[in-house]
């Protein structure tokens, strides 16, 4: 997954590890849960903003704000109007930009990270053959579900 996920590749390993541990904890907490409880968590994941959406929304808001401030307060604000799209271009080309480090530290996940949790939870719920939970440690079951999710295309 790392080589295909440029955001993770440009994120400090300790942050990726923290996000991975949180994902494992979320799945482990639902091992043995009712399908309704798992479905509730899936609905939460549907509403979670990924790093791309967050970056785009913040860029749009900053651009609009800097245009207004540049027109009404000081022309110096137009520098921010130029910097924001430059960061977006850098992110598009390299998979990284300065705001990304802040967003990742704030636990904003990539779409792949969210989808891995979603697929693992669907497996726990029984949506896929061979992924229904078996007896064992909750974390071990969650890890097996996440490992299986990493080999499947998210639904």
MDTraj code that builds the backbone (N, CA, C; nanometers):
import mdtraj as md
import numpy as np

residues = "UNK UNK UNK UNK UNK UNK UNK UNK UNK UNK UNK UNK UNK UNK UNK UNK UNK UNK UNK UNK UNK UNK UNK UNK UNK UNK UNK UNK UNK UNK UNK UNK UNK UNK UNK UNK UNK UNK UNK UNK UNK UNK UNK UNK UNK UNK UNK UNK UNK UNK UNK UNK UNK UNK UNK UNK UNK UNK UNK UNK UNK UNK UNK UNK UNK UNK UNK UNK UNK UNK UNK UNK UNK UNK UNK UNK UNK UNK UNK UNK UNK UNK UNK UNK UNK UNK UNK UNK UNK UNK UNK UNK UNK UNK UNK UNK UNK UNK UNK UNK UNK UNK UNK UNK UNK UNK UNK UNK UNK UNK UNK UNK UNK UNK UNK UNK UNK UNK UNK UNK UNK UNK UNK UNK UNK UNK UNK UNK UNK UNK UNK UNK UNK UNK UNK UNK UNK UNK UNK UNK UNK UNK UNK UNK UNK UNK UNK UNK UNK UNK UNK UNK UNK UNK UNK".split()
xyz = np.array([
    [0.0834, -0.1185, 0.0000],
    [0.0000, 0.0000, 0.0000],
    [0.0880, 0.1250, 0.0000],
    [0.2018, 0.1250, 0.0704],
    [0.2856, 0.2450, 0.0816],
    [0.3252, 0.3018, -0.0533],
    [0.3708, 0.2153, -0.1456],
    [0.4203, 0.2685, -0.2719],
    [0.3102, 0.3308, -0.3565],
    [0.1864, 0.2949, -0.3310],
    [0.0751, 0.3499, -0.4063],
    [0.0124, 0.4705, -0.3369],
    [0.0473, 0.4927, -0.2126],
    [-0.0141, 0.5997, -0.1350],
    [0.0902, 0.7066, -0.1061],
    [0.0923, 0.8098, -0.1899],
    [0.1952, 0.9134, -0.1792],
    [0.1841, 0.9924, -0.0495],
    [0.0650, 1.0095, 0.0016],
    [0.0491, 1.0833, 0.1270],
    [0.1169, 1.0066, 0.2404],
    [0.0917, 0.8766, 0.2489],
    [0.1567, 0.7964, 0.3536],
    [0.3077, 0.7950, 0.3352],
    [0.3521, 0.7903, 0.2120],
    [0.4965, 0.7879, 0.1858],
    [0.5641, 0.9169, 0.2312],
    [0.4898, 1.0275, 0.2328],
    [0.5448, 1.1567, 0.2738],
    [0.5068, 1.1947, 0.4169],
    [0.4489, 1.1007, 0.4895],
    [0.4109, 1.1243, 0.6284],
    [0.5130, 1.0561, 0.7186],
    [0.5468, 1.1207, 0.8279],
    [0.6426, 1.0632, 0.9232],
    [0.5945, 0.9252, 0.9684],
    [0.6850, 0.8283, 0.9768],
    [0.6457, 0.6916, 1.0149],
    [0.5701, 0.6838, 1.1471],
    [0.6078, 0.7675, 1.2445],
    [0.5380, 0.7602, 1.3738],
    [0.3928, 0.8056, 1.3612],
    [0.3645, 0.8958, 1.2681],
    [0.2259, 0.9390, 1.2471],
    [0.1476, 0.8293, 1.1763],
    [0.2079, 0.7683, 1.0729],
    [0.1425, 0.6549, 1.0067],
    [0.1152, 0.5435, 1.1072],
    [0.2131, 0.5138, 1.1939],
    [0.1948, 0.4091, 1.2945],
    [0.0802, 0.4435, 1.3884],
    [0.0724, 0.5703, 1.4313],
    [-0.0356, 0.6124, 1.5215],
    [-0.1717, 0.5966, 1.4534],
    [-0.1796, 0.6380, 1.3269],
    [-0.3061, 0.6254, 1.2541],
    [-0.3419, 0.4785, 1.2325],
    [-0.2425, 0.3950, 1.2041],
    [-0.2677, 0.2517, 1.1855],
    [-0.3150, 0.1876, 1.3159],
    [-0.2551, 0.2286, 1.4277],
    [-0.2953, 0.1748, 1.5579],
    [-0.4382, 0.2159, 1.5906],
    [-0.4730, 0.3402, 1.5621],
    [-0.6110, 0.3857, 1.5858],
    [-0.7090, 0.3050, 1.5024],
    [-0.6727, 0.2796, 1.3743],
    [-0.7608, 0.2004, 1.2873],
    [-0.7771, 0.0596, 1.3440],
    [-0.6665, -0.0016, 1.3872],
    [-0.6728, -0.1347, 1.4468],
    [-0.7608, -0.1337, 1.5711],
    [-0.7464, -0.0319, 1.6539],
    [-0.8285, -0.0208, 1.7752],
    [-0.9768, -0.0072, 1.7411],
    [-1.0085, 0.0715, 1.6381],
    [-1.1486, 0.0876, 1.5971],
    [-1.2082, -0.0461, 1.5543],
    [-1.1316, -0.1219, 1.4744],
    [-1.1823, -0.2510, 1.4271],
    [-1.1904, -0.3493, 1.5432],
    [-1.0874, -0.3543, 1.6274],
    [-1.0859, -0.4476, 1.7407],
    [-1.2034, -0.4223, 1.8344],
    [-1.2397, -0.2966, 1.8518],
    [-1.3511, -0.2632, 1.9412],
    [-1.4830, -0.3211, 1.8909],
    [-1.4902, -0.3511, 1.7618],
    [-1.6154, -0.4010, 1.7052],
    [-1.6133, -0.5504, 1.6753],
    [-1.5041, -0.6197, 1.7128],
    [-1.5010, -0.7652, 1.6974],
    [-1.6095, -0.8231, 1.7879],
    [-1.6987, -0.9016, 1.7306],
    [-1.8086, -0.9605, 1.8054],
    [-1.9279, -0.8689, 1.8232],
    [-1.9212, -0.7480, 1.7687],
    [-2.0332, -0.6547, 1.7798],
    [-2.1466, -0.6972, 1.6871],
    [-2.2630, -0.6443, 1.7146],
    [-2.3785, -0.6749, 1.6298],
    [-2.3606, -0.6081, 1.4934],
    [-2.4250, -0.6620, 1.3920],
    [-2.4192, -0.5981, 1.2604],
    [-2.4667, -0.4526, 1.2636],
    [-2.5615, -0.4214, 1.3510],
    [-2.6106, -0.2847, 1.3612],
    [-2.5037, -0.1901, 1.4134],
    [-2.4267, -0.2369, 1.5140],
    [-2.3180, -0.1538, 1.5669],
    [-2.2113, -0.1294, 1.4606],
    [-2.1790, -0.2327, 1.3862],
    [-2.0796, -0.2185, 1.2791],
    [-2.1320, -0.1253, 1.1715],
    [-2.2588, -0.1371, 1.1390],
    [-2.3196, -0.0493, 1.0383],
    [-2.3151, 0.0962, 1.0838],
    [-2.3360, 0.1202, 1.2145],
    [-2.3251, 0.2577, 1.2657],
    [-2.1848, 0.3132, 1.2418],
    [-2.0819, 0.2318, 1.2687],
    [-1.9448, 0.2776, 1.2461],
    [-1.9205, 0.2997, 1.0969],
    [-1.9767, 0.2161, 1.0118],
    [-1.9622, 0.2349, 0.8667],
    [-2.0245, 0.3675, 0.8231],
    [-2.1360, 0.4042, 0.8834],
    [-2.1980, 0.5330, 0.8526],
    [-2.1096, 0.6485, 0.8987],
    [-2.0435, 0.6328, 1.0139],
    [-1.9479, 0.7348, 1.0588],
    [-1.8342, 0.7494, 0.9574],
    [-1.7859, 0.6379, 0.9062],
    [-1.6775, 0.6425, 0.8071],
    [-1.7240, 0.7086, 0.6778],
    [-1.8517, 0.6919, 0.6427],
    [-1.9054, 0.7589, 0.5238],
    [-1.8978, 0.9107, 0.5374],
    [-1.9081, 0.9596, 0.6603],
    [-1.9066, 1.1044, 0.6840],
    [-1.7660, 1.1597, 0.7115],
    [-1.6689, 1.0715, 0.7302],
    [-1.5325, 1.1177, 0.7619],
    [-1.4670, 1.1812, 0.6392],
    [-1.4113, 1.2983, 0.6583],
    [-1.3401, 1.3666, 0.5503],
    [-1.1992, 1.3109, 0.5395],
    [-1.1586, 1.2780, 0.4184],
    [-1.0216, 1.2329, 0.3987],
    [-0.9299, 1.3531, 0.3796],
    [-0.8010, 1.3266, 0.3736],
    [-0.7020, 1.4340, 0.3673],
    [-0.7172, 1.5174, 0.2391],
    [-0.7539, 1.4548, 0.1292],
    [-0.7703, 1.5287, 0.0038],
    [-0.8851, 1.6292, 0.0137],
    [-0.9990, 1.5824, 0.0638],
    [-1.1157, 1.6703, 0.0768],
    [-1.0865, 1.7845, 0.1741],
    [-1.0200, 1.7521, 0.2841],
    [-0.9863, 1.8536, 0.3834],
    [-0.8908, 1.9568, 0.3252],
    [-0.7902, 1.9095, 0.2533],
    [-0.6928, 1.9996, 0.1909],
    [-0.7611, 2.0913, 0.0890],
    [-0.8490, 2.0348, 0.0072],
    [-0.9199, 2.1136, -0.0940],
    [-1.0117, 2.2176, -0.0297],
    [-1.0851, 2.1769, 0.0737],
    [-1.1766, 2.2711, 0.1398],
    [-1.0991, 2.3841, 0.2065],
    [-0.9895, 2.3498, 0.2730],
    [-0.9080, 2.4535, 0.3369],
    [-0.8459, 2.5463, 0.2334],
    [-0.8017, 2.4908, 0.1229],
    [-0.7422, 2.5741, 0.0174],
    [-0.8458, 2.6702, -0.0402],
    [-0.9645, 2.6199, -0.0650],
    [-1.0698, 2.7067, -0.1190],
    [-1.1052, 2.8177, -0.0204],
    [-1.1197, 2.7823, 0.1071],
    [-1.1542, 2.8826, 0.2084],
    [-1.0438, 2.9877, 0.2221],
    [-0.9185, 2.9446, 0.2253],
    [-0.8074, 3.0400, 0.2371],
    [-0.7968, 3.1301, 0.1143],
    [-0.8206, 3.0733, -0.0028],
    [-0.8150, 3.1540, -0.1246],
    [-0.9237, 3.2615, -0.1232],
    [-1.0452, 3.2227, -0.0904],
    [-1.1547, 3.3198, -0.0846],
    [-1.1290, 3.4262, 0.0217],
    [-1.0829, 3.3835, 0.1382],
    [-1.0533, 3.4778, 0.2449],
    [-0.9432, 3.5756, 0.2027],
    [-0.8382, 3.5243, 0.1411],
    [-0.7282, 3.6124, 0.1009],
    [-0.7703, 3.7083, -0.0105],
    [-0.8596, 3.6656, -0.0983],
    [-0.9114, 3.7563, -0.2008],
    [-0.9907, 3.8708, -0.1370],
    [-1.0756, 3.8368, -0.0420],
    [-1.1545, 3.9399, 0.0258],
    [-1.0632, 4.0352, 0.1029],
    [-0.9689, 3.9791, 0.1776],
    [-0.8780, 4.0632, 0.2553],
    [-0.7874, 4.1467, 0.1647],
    [-0.7479, 4.0892, 0.0527],
    [-0.6651, 4.1644, -0.0420],
    [-0.7410, 4.2806, -0.1036],
    [-0.8697, 4.2604, -0.1280],
    [-0.9509, 4.3656, -0.1891],
    [-0.9957, 4.4711, -0.0887],
    [-1.0103, 4.4324, 0.0382],
    [-1.0659, 4.5258, 0.1359],
    [-0.9658, 4.5782, 0.2387],
    [-0.8583, 4.5077, 0.2632],
    [-0.7643, 4.5466, 0.3690],
    [-0.6287, 4.5893, 0.3136],
    [-0.5575, 4.4932, 0.2561],
    [-0.4215, 4.5202, 0.2101],
    [-0.3903, 4.4289, 0.0920],
    [-0.3250, 4.4842, -0.0075],
    [-0.2892, 4.4054, -0.1254],
    [-0.1909, 4.2924, -0.0905],
    [-0.1268, 4.3028, 0.0236],
    [-0.0344, 4.1983, 0.0675],
    [-0.1008, 4.0625, 0.0839],
    [-0.2316, 4.0636, 0.1097],
    [-0.3050, 3.9375, 0.1228],
    [-0.3092, 3.8580, -0.0077],
    [-0.2876, 3.9249, -0.1195],
    [-0.2891, 3.8536, -0.2474],
    [-0.1733, 3.7533, -0.2577],
    [-0.0706, 3.7698, -0.1757],
    [0.0386, 3.6715, -0.1733],
    [-0.0146, 3.5354, -0.1279],
    [-0.1046, 3.5363, -0.0310],
    [-0.1656, 3.4109, 0.0134],
    [-0.2511, 3.3514, -0.0983],
    [-0.3170, 3.4375, -0.1740],
    [-0.3977, 3.3911, -0.2871],
    [-0.3112, 3.3155, -0.3869],
    [-0.1876, 3.3554, -0.4022],
    [-0.0951, 3.2856, -0.4929],
    [-0.0341, 3.1616, -0.4283],
    [-0.0085, 3.1667, -0.2980],
    [0.0585, 3.0553, -0.2300],
    [-0.0294, 2.9313, -0.2203],
    [-0.1562, 2.9503, -0.1964],
    [-0.2458, 2.8364, -0.1766],
    [-0.2518, 2.7463, -0.3006],
    [-0.2752, 2.8004, -0.4217],
    [-0.2752, 2.7108, -0.5379],
    [-0.1370, 2.6506, -0.5650],
    [-0.0317, 2.7216, -0.5258],
    [0.1021, 2.6650, -0.5418],
    [0.1166, 2.5396, -0.4558],
    [0.0631, 2.5438, -0.3342],
    [0.0659, 2.4255, -0.2478],
    [-0.0173, 2.3122, -0.3082],
    [-0.1325, 2.3451, -0.3640],
    [-0.2158, 2.2414, -0.4273],
    [-0.1440, 2.1787, -0.5458],
    [-0.0768, 2.2614, -0.6248],
    [-0.0001, 2.2082, -0.7381],
    [0.1128, 2.1185, -0.6884],
    [0.1815, 2.1616, -0.5853],
    [0.2880, 2.0802, -0.5279],
    [0.2327, 1.9465, -0.4805],
    [0.1173, 1.9487, -0.4166],
    [0.0558, 1.8246, -0.3699],
    [0.0178, 1.7343, -0.4879],
    [-0.0358, 1.7933, -0.5934],
    [-0.0743, 1.7141, -0.7101],
    [0.0466, 1.6477, -0.7764],
    [0.1576, 1.7197, -0.7807],
    [0.2770, 1.6688, -0.8488],
    [0.3571, 1.5742, -0.7593],
    [0.3764, 1.6120, -0.6326],
    [0.4646, 1.5361, -0.5448],
    [0.3917, 1.4482, -0.4437],
    [0.2644, 1.4738, -0.4208],
    [0.1922, 1.3999, -0.3182],
    [0.2135, 1.4556, -0.1794],
    [0.2721, 1.5741, -0.1715],
    [0.2988, 1.6374, -0.0424],
    [0.2925, 1.7879, -0.0577],
    [0.2559, 1.8567, 0.0493],
    [0.2651, 2.0020, 0.0602],
    [0.2674, 2.0347, 0.2087],
    [0.3157, 2.1523, 0.2470],
    [0.3300, 2.1845, 0.3893],
    [0.2041, 2.1658, 0.4745],
    [0.0851, 2.2040, 0.4280],
    [-0.0324, 2.1839, 0.5149],
    [-0.0617, 2.0362, 0.5440],
    [-0.0134, 1.9482, 0.4578],
    [-0.0407, 1.8062, 0.4751],
    [0.0172, 1.7532, 0.6062],
    [0.1354, 1.7986, 0.6429],
    [0.1965, 1.7540, 0.7682],
    [0.1079, 1.7902, 0.8875],
    [0.0496, 1.9077, 0.8831],
    [-0.0390, 1.9512, 0.9924],
    [-0.1652, 1.8651, 0.9944],
    [-0.2247, 1.8430, 0.8787],
    [-0.3483, 1.7644, 0.8721],
    [-0.3258, 1.6214, 0.9217],
    [-0.2141, 1.5624, 0.8850],
    [-0.1858, 1.4256, 0.9292],
    [-0.1657, 1.4203, 1.0802],
    [-0.1008, 1.5227, 1.1352],
    [-0.0829, 1.5273, 1.2815],
    [-0.2172, 1.5444, 1.3517],
    [-0.3145, 1.5996, 1.2811],
    [-0.4496, 1.6158, 1.3354],
    [-0.5368, 1.4925, 1.3097],
    [-0.4719, 1.3824, 1.2694],
    [-0.5381, 1.2522, 1.2474],
    [-0.6311, 1.2491, 1.1272],
    [-0.6066, 1.3325, 1.0286],
    [-0.6852, 1.3267, 0.9051],
    [-0.6259, 1.2156, 0.8197],
    [-0.7096, 1.1195, 0.7829],
    [-0.6624, 0.9993, 0.7147],
    [-0.6806, 1.0081, 0.5641],
    [-0.6083, 0.9216, 0.4937],
    [-0.6247, 0.9114, 0.3495],
    [-0.7506, 0.8296, 0.3198],
    [-0.8000, 0.8405, 0.1978],
    [-0.9155, 0.7616, 0.1567],
    [-0.8835, 0.6128, 0.1692],
    [-0.7629, 0.5718, 0.1336],
    [-0.7247, 0.4298, 0.1449],
    [-0.7292, 0.3823, 0.2897],
    [-0.6842, 0.4652, 0.3822],
    [-0.6865, 0.4269, 0.5238],
    [-0.8296, 0.4110, 0.5732],
    [-0.9158, 0.5012, 0.5336],
    [-1.0570, 0.4925, 0.5719],
    [-1.1209, 0.3694, 0.5081],
    [-1.0922, 0.3457, 0.3808],
    [-1.1507, 0.2314, 0.3113],
    [-1.1006, 0.0980, 0.3646],
    [-0.9763, 0.0933, 0.4125],
    [-0.9262, -0.0309, 0.4726],
    [-1.0067, -0.0646, 0.5974],
    [-1.0348, 0.0374, 0.6794],
    [-1.1182, 0.0131, 0.7975],
    [-1.2580, -0.0287, 0.7560],
    [-1.3125, 0.0374, 0.6557],
    [-1.4472, 0.0057, 0.6087],
    [-1.4550, -0.1401, 0.5604],
    [-1.3571, -0.1830, 0.4829],
    [-1.3583, -0.3188, 0.4290],
    [-1.3415, -0.4220, 0.5406],
    [-1.2533, -0.3931, 0.6363],
    [-1.2350, -0.4845, 0.7493],
    [-1.3651, -0.4980, 0.8286],
    [-1.4336, -0.3865, 0.8516],
    [-1.5600, -0.3915, 0.9258],
    [-1.6669, -0.4691, 0.8495],
    [-1.6693, -0.4528, 0.7185],
    [-1.7649, -0.5305, 0.6391],
    [-1.7343, -0.6793, 0.6499],
    [-1.6065, -0.7128, 0.6573],
    [-1.5686, -0.8525, 0.6779],
    [-1.6157, -0.9037, 0.8128],
    [-1.5980, -0.8235, 0.9165],
    [-1.6450, -0.8633, 1.0495],
    [-1.7962, -0.8791, 1.0520],
    [-1.8634, -0.7973, 0.9760],
    [-2.0106, -0.8024, 0.9707],
    [-2.0583, -0.9258, 0.8953],
    [-1.9674, -0.9875, 0.8166],
    [-2.0035, -1.1083, 0.7425],
    [-2.0352, -1.0832, 0.5972],
    [-1.9966, -0.9673, 0.5450],
    [-2.0279, -0.9337, 0.4064],
    [-1.9462, -1.0143, 0.3055],
    [-1.8325, -1.0702, 0.3472],
    [-1.7437, -1.1428, 0.2555],
    [-1.7248, -1.2853, 0.3053],
    [-1.7179, -1.3790, 0.2127],
    [-1.6899, -1.5174, 0.2493],
    [-1.5485, -1.5278, 0.3051],
    [-1.5331, -1.6018, 0.4133],
    [-1.4016, -1.6292, 0.4684],
    [-1.3453, -1.5207, 0.5578],
    [-1.4169, -1.4130, 0.5795],
    [-1.3655, -1.3065, 0.6654],
    [-1.4439, -1.2922, 0.7949],
    [-1.5391, -1.3810, 0.8166],
    [-1.6148, -1.3690, 0.9406],
    [-1.5222, -1.3985, 1.0571],
    [-1.5385, -1.3287, 1.1665],
    [-1.4472, -1.3448, 1.2787],
    [-1.4533, -1.4845, 1.3379],
    [-1.3386, -1.5298, 1.3805],
    [-1.3295, -1.6573, 1.4503],
    [-1.2890, -1.6275, 1.5936],
    [-1.2862, -1.7304, 1.6740],
    [-1.2469, -1.7109, 1.8132],
    [-1.1029, -1.6609, 1.8191],
    [-1.0752, -1.5857, 1.9227],
    [-0.9390, -1.5381, 1.9410],
    [-0.9377, -1.3986, 1.9993],
    [-0.8181, -1.3533, 2.0205],
    [-0.7961, -1.2194, 2.0725],
    [-0.8573, -1.1161, 1.9788],
    [-0.9262, -1.0163, 2.0335],
    [-0.9934, -0.9138, 1.9517],
    [-0.8957, -0.8441, 1.8583],
    [-0.7782, -0.8111, 1.9094],
    [-0.6792, -0.7413, 1.8261],
    [-0.6299, -0.8325, 1.7148],
    [-0.6108, -0.9606, 1.7448],
    [-0.5656, -1.0544, 1.6412],
    [-0.6714, -1.0691, 1.5323],
    [-0.7979, -1.0773, 1.5720],
    [-0.9068, -1.0867, 1.4737],
    [-0.9116, -0.9585, 1.3908],
    [-0.8990, -0.8434, 1.4577],
    [-0.9008, -0.7158, 1.3860],
    [-0.7841, -0.7076, 1.2885],
    [-0.6665, -0.7524, 1.3314],
    [-0.5490, -0.7491, 1.2438],
    [-0.5708, -0.8377, 1.1198],
    [-0.6306, -0.9579, 1.1405],
    [-0.6589, -1.0464, 1.0262],
    [-0.7571, -0.9798, 0.9301],
    [-0.8579, -0.9140, 0.9851],
    [-0.9560, -0.8468, 0.8997],
    [-0.8911, -0.7328, 0.8227],
    [-0.8049, -0.6546, 0.8891],
    [-0.7359, -0.5445, 0.8202],
    [-0.6373, -0.5972, 0.7170],
    [-0.5694, -0.7076, 0.7487],
    [-0.4781, -0.7675, 0.6504],
    [-0.5555, -0.8124, 0.5266],
    [-0.6706, -0.8748, 0.5502],
    [-0.7538, -0.9174, 0.4366],
    [-0.8044, -0.7968, 0.3587],
    [-0.8368, -0.6889, 0.4295],
    [-0.8864, -0.5681, 0.3622],
    [-0.7782, -0.5084, 0.2750],
    [-0.6536, -0.5194, 0.3153],
    [-0.5434, -0.4656, 0.2364],
    [-0.5248, -0.5383, 0.1053],
    [-0.5722, -0.6607, 0.0966],
    [-0.5594, -0.7375, -0.0275],
    [-0.6833, -0.7286, -0.1148],
    [-0.7856, -0.6601, -0.0671],
    [-0.9112, -0.6492, -0.1422],
    [-0.9306, -0.5067, -0.1890],
    [-0.9982, -0.4920, -0.2994],
    [-1.0392, -0.3598, -0.3473],
    [-1.1542, -0.3141, -0.2600],
    [-1.1448, -0.1952, -0.1997],
    [-1.2541, -0.1480, -0.1135],
    [-1.3872, -0.1432, -0.1884],
    [-1.4930, -0.1836, -0.1184],
    [-1.6271, -0.1825, -0.1800],
    [-1.6903, -0.0475, -0.1661],
])
top = md.Topology()
chain = top.add_chain()
for i, resn in enumerate(residues, 1):
    res = top.add_residue(resn, chain, resSeq=i)
    for name in ("N", "CA", "C"):
        top.add_atom(name, md.element.get_by_symbol(name[0]), res)
traj = md.Trajectory(xyz[None], top)
